[in-house]
Amino acid sequence: MTFERLRGFRDLYPEDAEPKFFMLRTADQVASSFGFQRIEMPSLESLELYRLKSGDELVSQTFSFVDKGGREVTMIPEATPSVVRMLTSRKDLPKPVKWYCYPKLWRYEEPQSGRLREHIQFNADIFGPNTPDADAEIIGLAATILDRIGLGGQFSVRINDRRLMEALLKAMGALDAISTFAIIDKFKKISREEFSSQLAKSGFPVNRISDLVLLMENPGNPAKLRETIEKVTEIDENLGDIIGRIEETLSLARVYTPSDLVIDFSVVRGLSYYTGIVFEVFDIKGEFRSILGGGRYDNLSKLMSDQDIPAVGFGMGDVVLEMLARRQDLWKVPTRPMRFSVCVASDKARGYSLDLSKRLRDAGYIANVDISRRSLSAQLKNASIQGYEYAILIGDRELENSEVTIRDLSTGQQESIPRPSLMSKLSSLEKK
């Protein structure tokens, strides 16, 4: 009997797992350097938590079931509800709260390029301040992570604001901004004809469809935001305040990254709980789905509790990130400390070998002790196949003379040295 992995899931062998978790560790380090703190949440939550936050559409995509206690539960399809649940259960937390996590998420969707049924998502949120500074920092964190991974210059941050779009749609005569958002969110996925047809069916004024299409077809320079908006409507005091906040946010965000920041009116984020700035990051060649997305969601804590806590955050899945990293030749096993395979050539040398390996690890090296009890030649062959740079040979002669033999596995050359000289010898090898 043989078993295949389930459709939409992945097996990660070392050559893929190591680059993936190197990128997650990079994100972890960047978030920590910004003052964010790591959290973790359960993989299983009450299904009602997601029904309350996202409605039946998301619930239909969950891996959910009734547990042995008769409760409706689900493997978590996104992180935000759990993060907000954790936040609102602790009223003692001083604000702002800056948290990040990278859980596994599950959705029962049709697998396709850039989207699987299981993936890891890096998630970061700021709770408390409703300021341009918080919006700019969350955008800056996302861009800095991608820059630090090595993707600088390969992406653009496309930014919009739900309040701005609501005001614009109202000025254009839209009957229901939220239903129009659902159509706008499909702008890049359907033809212009289908887009216009859906708008008309929703009650959007036919004579203003071309104006809306023109806005969304031309992502623009933030410096020309007012000029662009004035082409479709007058800027009143309310609209002026919204534009002013966007301009301030982008001015601050520009400090964090040299990568492109553009205004894109087609970015509205499909989820209805966003209340302010929204953004998505795309590769500059436009080959993939969005790398990450997020925005301000000030009402979610009030929906889930008696607390009103402003929030802004983003989520970045590992699937599209991997695709982009592979394209840029960044999908590699990260540089590691020097690696040694300790080969045991006699039974008497086993304790000596373990002691030596501990010294190597304590000094920051990677040391693998051969535990197979096979011949020395077989140990050396395996060490070479496994990619070790050097082998340290220990047998009866090394025990008697209190020395070690170091073999360069790429050249076959070897040298015996006194054991007390080992660390200085290794230091010299690192400098080659």
C-alpha angles and dihedrals in degrees: 000000000000130000129211125204114258119265113267094024131099140224110212115205119191094269089061102028094056097053090044096052092041087062092046090050089051090053089047092053094047093049091049090050088056090054097258118144126219122242135176131208135193119277089225123061139165110281089223089067089066095037088056095047105036109013132228096314093069092038089058088060097051131107091234135157144159110266127218090272092058094252124139106237136167142198100250113266093190138008106230100080091051092047092051091045089055092046097050093047090064113060091170095072113114115230137274095052113192113189137167135183141165110213130167112257131200131205128169097225134134105277113240141152108312095005129082135167092252128033143147118250128196107216128188130178140176117208125193115027120078095198139125086244092063092046091049093048094053090050089045092051092052093048093044091054091053091044091050092049087057101259097115110142092018098089143045128212109226112202136190138153126234092212090051091051093047090053092047094047091048090050089051092052102257112167096209121018095193094055089045089053089058089057094043089052088064094050095109093043103053137048121270089246093054091044092053091045093053091048092051092049090052090058097256109152108266092215091060099047092090090053091052092046090050091054093051097042093059116057104198150206109272088225089066097047095113092045091051094049093047088063091068106027145000117267110239126186094273093048090045091055092050092048091048091055092049090050092050092047093052092046089056094042091054089068091064101055142015090215121111119285111190138170110243116180091193091067107091101135111234098241113098097218097076111112107177139356116019129184143178130192121221133180111256093240092056094228099130144040117270113300092215141345142192148134147170118317109175099164104055098086090051090051091053100037145000091274128099107209121164113226142184128181150136142223127215120192121210097226101072090034088059092049092053093044091052091051090052093046091245096121096103139127103266123247108273136188116278111291125220131187110209107213117200113212099180139028091240090059098059098094090042089052093051092049091049092048091053090054090052093050092046087055091054100260128126110246124183119190115208105239098177097089090220127142121296092245090053091049091051092047091051092047090054093048090050090056101248114160097212139017123212110210121205123181140139093295092052090049093050094047097037091236141117132224118224118200124194102222093202095056104020091232116138140186134194116219136174111271094240088059095054099098095048089049092052090049089056091049090054090057094056 
